[in-house]
């Protein structure tokens, strides 16, 4: 494949900028960049690997933008970087070694389920009646570790809606500050996509001409979105997260229907 021209690079830049911002707030930026790379002529596996490497720096911009909120989170929550690394590596290996047909069929249902959980966070928390803050049990946190591991496997494999799923697990754990939750999901996303990107690079699955321009764009978008989140307020961000989640689910169901036909 010949190196991309300026118009194609500009399209990739805009897509990555938007994806960096969406990933910073909710996750789902892959639904912009992955189809864009397909449209630009990359094979699907190459597009997925290239997208992971190119969008990964956006997490750095997002973490820097949410640095104040990240500093306010409990240190205990930062231990979830371990299952994030492990799950991201497993998911990347699955992409390389196994057929994707069955998993592709599950993705829309997983996204819809995660978004419904996030939307119904308040009633679910009241129904479960779990403790908050430092009073949460170790067993409860073990469950969250396993949930984060599962989400990380999905993220290393494909990743669209990964942020929604992580926000859901944090909500079930009892977190209510959406900005702190976004800070943590940016940290976990940095780990998941970082290890997956390393494996994709090692496996020579990446188309490099698009990587640099998209990496710069996603970093700027991730940082800019953190400032927007503070200005518009927590409730507006929560509504945006829910809207993005349902949009991702609908898009993936349409994609699945087209595939089956």
N, C-alpha and C positions, 0 to 999 in steps of 0.2 A: 504494500500500500504506500503510495507516494505521500510526502509530508503535506500537511493541511495548508490551504491558502489562508489569506487574511480573513475573508468572510466566515469560513468554517471555524477558524480560531476564535473569532468574535462571538459566534453562536455558542461555542463551548464555554467562553468566559462568562457570558450572561447566565447561562444555565447553572454554572458552578457558583456564581454569586448568589443567585436565588436559593440554590440548594444549601449553601453554607448558612444563610439566614434561617431557613426553615428547620434545618437540623439543630440549630442553636435553640430554637423555641420548642420544637415538638418532635423532630425526626420526620423522615419522609422525603428528604431532599433527593434521595436516589430515584424517586419517581419522576424527577425532572431530568437529572443528568444521564441516567441509564438509557431511557428512550432517545435522548438527544444523541448520545454516542452511537446508538444503533442507526439513527437517521443519518449520521455522518459517515456511516459505512463500516463500522467495526462489527466483527462477529460477536455473538451474544456473550460468550465466556470471556473474550478479550475485553469487551465493553464493561462487563461487571468488574473484572480485575482492575482495569484502568480507572474506572470510576472510584473504586475503593482507595487506591493510591492517591488519586488526585484530590478527593474530597477530605481525606484524613487531616491535612493541615487546618481545615476549617474548625476542627475541634480545638485547636490551639488558640485561634482567634476568639472562639466562644468562651473558653476557660478564662482567658485574660479579661474578656468583657464582663464575666460573672465572678471575677476574683473575690470581690467583697462578699458575695453570697456563699461562695465556696468556703471561705474562711469561717463563716458562721455555722457551717454544718458540723454535725457530730463526727468526731474522729473515727468512731465505730463504722460509719457509713463508708469510709474510704477503704476499708478492707475489702469491699466488693470489687476493687480493681483486680483482685486475684482470680475470682471466677470469670471476670471479664476477659482477662488474658487467655485463660484456659479455654473458655468457650469460643472465643474468636479464632483460636488456632484450630480447634476441632471443626468449626464451620468452614474455614478456608480449605482444610483438607477434604471435607465432604464435597465441596464444589469441584475440586480437582479430580476426585477419585470416583464419585458416584453419579449416576444419571439424576437429572433434576425433575423429571416429570411428576412423580408423586408429591414431592415437596412443593412444587409450583401450585398444585391443586389445593394444598393446605393453606397457603399464604393468605388468600383473601379472608378465610374463616378466622385465622389467627389475628389478623389486623382488626377485623370487626369485633371479635371477642375482647381484645385489649381496649379498644375504644369504648365499648359499652361499659367495661369495668371502670374506666377512668371517668366516664360521664356519670355513673352511679356511685362514685366514690363515697359521698356522704352517707347515703342509706346503707351501703355495704359496711362502712365502718361502724355505724350504729348497730347494725344487725350482728356483726361479729363481736362488738363490744370489747375489742382488744385494748390493752393498756397503751398509753402514750409515753413519749419521752424516755427517760432512763429506766422506767419500770417494765419495759418490754422484756419478755423471757428470752433466754438463749435459744430455746426451741423454735420460737417464732422467727428469730433472726436466721437460724439455720435454714428454715423454709425459704426465706428471702434469698439467701445465698444460692440455693438450688434453682430458684426462679430466675435469678440473674444469670446463672450458668446456662440455662435453657435459652434465654433471650440472646445471650452472647453467641451461642452456636448459630442461631438464626441470623444474627448480625454478621458473623463471619461468612456465612453462606450467601446471603443476599442483602439484607439490611433495611429494605424499605419498611418504614413503620417501627424500626427498632427503638427509636426514642419514645414513641407512644407506649410500647410495652414496658420500657424501663420506668417511665412516669407512673404507669399503672402499679408496678410492683412497689414503688416508693409510696404511692398513695395507700396501698393496702397495709404497708408497714406503719402508716400513721402520719406521714409528712403532709403538711398542708400548705407550706410556702412554695408556690409554684416557681419562684425565681431560684430558690435554693435547690429545688428538684431539677431545674434546668441546668444548674451548675454541675450537679452530680452526674446527670446523664451525659453532659459534655465530657466530663472526666472519664466515665466508663466507655463512651464512644471512642475517645482517643485511644484507649487500651485495646478495645475490640478491633477497630479498624487498623490500628497500628500493627498488631501481630499478624492480622490477615494480609495487610499490605506487604509485610516482610516476606511472607510465604509466597504471595503472588509474584513478587519480584524475583525471589529465589527460583521459582518455577518458570520464569521467562514468559509470563502470561500478560504482560503489560505493554500497551502501545504508548511509547514515551512522548511523541510529539504533542499530545494534548495535555500531558500531566502538569507541566510547569504553569501554563496559562490558567488551568483550572485550579491548581493549588493556590495560586495567588488570589484568584477570585473568591474561592470558598473561604479563605482566611479573612478577607475583608468583609464578606457577607456575614460570617459568624460573629465577628466583633461588632459590626454595626447593629445586628439584631439584638444583642444584649442591651444596648442603649435604648433601642426602641421599646423593648420589654419594660424597662423601668418607667418610661414616659407614659405608656398607655395604661399601666396598672396591671395588677395580678389577675383580676377577674377577666379583663379583656384577653390576656394571654391564655387563660384557661379555656375561654370560648374558642380561641383560635386553635388551640391544641385539639379540642373536640372536633372542630370543623375539618381540620387537616386529617384527622383519623378517619372520619367517615368518607372523606374524599378519596383517601388512599384505598379504603375497602372497596368502594364503588369502582374505582379505576382497575383494581386487580380482579374484581369479579367480571368486568367487561373483558379484560385481557384473557381470563380463563375461558369465558364463553367463546371468544374468537378462536382460541386454541382448540377447543373441543369441536368446533364446527369445521 
